[in-house]
């Protein structure tokens, strides 16, 4: 299917691996002009299509916004993939001021800052798409280890919905894509680590994770490319009537509609 993305100027955060890497690859295959950003540039990644920055800081976000304006002349699609958690296990008592700020700085503020910097250009052209990648954790937090991450993603979800109500009448579509467990490089490493601790193989490690999530009816995690397919469709003109809503891609993990 031609998604009519050729020539579109696209920014993808965390665009070198996992979901972000899959999004970059797919948009490029569709003929879009894609700029990816991450802390460091992997070997072989085209310099002209990448900007190194720490998006957990205001300065890093400003660097990326300036690169988008300077190299692409503006942006038509922003895909906010950046996110994750480094908080320790141990429930609420293990989360001090530092841990809470780290989760917000990684999962909320980069999107807020980049939107604030790049939305004026979208508004002036009267068109654009913003996609915030959240997580099913904002609906199904794991108290042992993801309270702060889940809360940050919930904040991103609410911010995204409010932004959509403000800018959709001005031609900017804003949506949320909410993955469950995705088999990224980090997820594979975690499953392998759990498998080693439990004396089992990789498939056994995957089962440990799925059990912790309450089960995945599909029987497996999603693939990064599957999430990218959804994102690319939503960003395309074929989804022109879709805005302000959330699309869950979790293999049926969330047990309610």
N, C-alpha and C positions, 0 to 999 in steps of 0.2 A: 504494500500500500504506500503510495506517495503521500507523505504527511505535509507536503508543501512547506518544508522548513528550509529549503535551499536559500542561501543568502541571509538568513536570519542571524542576528548577532546575539550570541548566547554566552552567559557567564555561568560557570559551574564551580561551586566551592567544594573543597575536598575532592577534586576531580582527577586524582592520579591513581586511585585504586578503589576496590569495592563498588558500591553503588555509584559513586561519583565517576569512577573510571568507566563504568559501563555506560553511563549517561553521555559522557564525552565521546566515547566511541560511536554510539548510535547517532548522536546529533551530527557528528562529522560525516558519517556514512550517508546521512540525509542531505548533505551539502550545506550545512550551517557553518557559520564562522564562529568557532568556539574558543573561548579563553577559559583555561582551567587555573585554579589557584590552590596552593597547599603550602605548607611550611618550607618544603624543599622540592627541587625538581628532580625526578628520577632520571637515570641515565637514558639517553635516547629520546626524551620527551622534547618536542620542538620548542625552542626558546621563544619564538615569536608568538606562540600560542599559550604561554604560561607566565604567571607572575608569582614569585615567591613572597609569602607574607604570613605573618601570624595574626589570624583574624580574631583572636581572643583579645586583641588590643585595639584601641581607637586608631592608632597609627597604622597598623596593618590593614585595617578596613579602608583607610584613606588612600593607602598605596594602591590597593586593588581598584578602587573607584577611579583614581586618576589614570591607571593603566587602561581601564575599560574605555574611558572617554578619549584618551590619547591614541590608542591603537585601533579600537573598533569604531570610534566616533559616536559612541552611545551604545545602548543595549536594547534588544527586543524581548529577550527572555532571561530571567534570573532563576537558577535552580539552586536553592540553598540545601546542600547535602550535609554540610559540616555538622558533626555531632558526635557524642560518645560520652563515656563516663570513666573517671579514674577514682571514684569514691571507694573507700574501703568497705568491706562487709562489717556487720555489727549493728545494723539498725540505726535508729535516730541518734543514739548516744555517740556513735562514731563520727558523726558529721559536725565538725566545728565550722567556724566562720570561713576558714580557708577552703574547705571542701565545698561548701555551698556556693561561694563566689566562683570557684573553678567551673562548677556545673552550669551556672548562669552565663559565665563568660564564654563558654564553648557552645552552648545549645540555644541561647536566646539572643544575646547582644550582637553577634556578627550579622544576623539577619536584619535586626533593627537598624544597625548602623549602615549597612550596604543599601538597604531599601531607602533610607533617608537620603543617602548621597545620590542614588541613581534614579529614584522615582521622578524627580523634577524633569529629567530628560524624557522619560516615558510620557509624562503628562503633557509636555510640550508637543510631542508627536502624536498624542491622542490614541496611543496603542501600546500594548505591552502585556507580558505574562510574568507572574511571579509564582513560583512553586516552593513551598516550605515543606521539607521532609521532616516529619515528626516521628513518633514511635507509638506502638500500642501500649508502651509502658505508661503513657499518660492516662490510659484507661485501666491497665492491669499492672500497677506497680508491684515490685517485689520488695517488701519491707526490709528484708535482710541486707539488700545491697543497692537498690535503685531509687530510693525515695527522692533524693535530690535531683537525679537525672530525670525522673518521671515528672517532678514538679516543674523543672525547667522546660520540658517538652509540652507540658500543659500550658505554661505561660506562652510559649511559641504558638500553640494552637489558638489560644484566645486572641493574641495579637494579630495573627493571620486573618481570623474571621473579622475582627474589627476593621483591619486595613481593607479587606475586600468590600465591606459596606461603604467605606469612604471613597475608594478610587474606582470601583467598577462603573459607576455612572459616568466616569471620565475616560472610559475606554481601556482600563487596566484590569485584566482578570487575575484574581489571586486565589490559589487553591492549596490544599494540604494533601500530601501523600504520606500514608502512615503504614510503614512496614512492620511486620512482626520479626521473627528471627530470620535473618538473611545469611546465606552461606558465603560470607566475605572471607578475606584472608584472616582477619582478626577472629571471626567466628570459628574458622577451621582450627586455628591455633588453640582457642579455648577448649574446643571439643577434644583435641588431641591431649591437652593437659589434663582434662578431667578423666579421659580414658586411661592415661598413664597412672593417675592416682588411684583409679578404681580397678586397675589390673585388667582392662579390657581393650578392645580395638577402637578405631575411629567411629565406626557405626554405633558401638556401645556408648561412646562419648556423646554422640548426637542424641541418643535415646535419653541420656541423663538430662540434657538440656531441654528436650521436648517435654519430659515428665515435669521438670521444674516450672514450665509454662502452663501446665495443666493439660498438655497434649496438643498436637497439631493434627486435625482431622485429615489433612492432605497427606500426612505421613512423612513429610520432609520439610526442611526450610525452603524459603524462596531463593531463587537465584538472582544475583545482581542484575543480570540482563532482563529478567522478568519485571523488576521494579523500573528499570530504565524504559522498557516498552510502555508502561503506563504513563510515566512522566512525559515521554516524547509525544504520546497521543494527546495528553491534556494541554501541552504547550502548543499544539498545532492548530491551524485554522479549522480542522475537522471537529474540534471541541469548542467552537466559538461561542456556544450558548452555555458553557459550563463555567461557573465561578462561585466563589464563596463556600465551597463544600469540601468535604474530606473523603478521600478514597483509601480504604484499608486494604492492604495486600499482605495477608498473614496466614494463608492456608486454612482459614477457619478457626484460628486460635481463640479469638474473642468469642465467647459462647453466646452472646446476645446479638440481636440485629443492630 
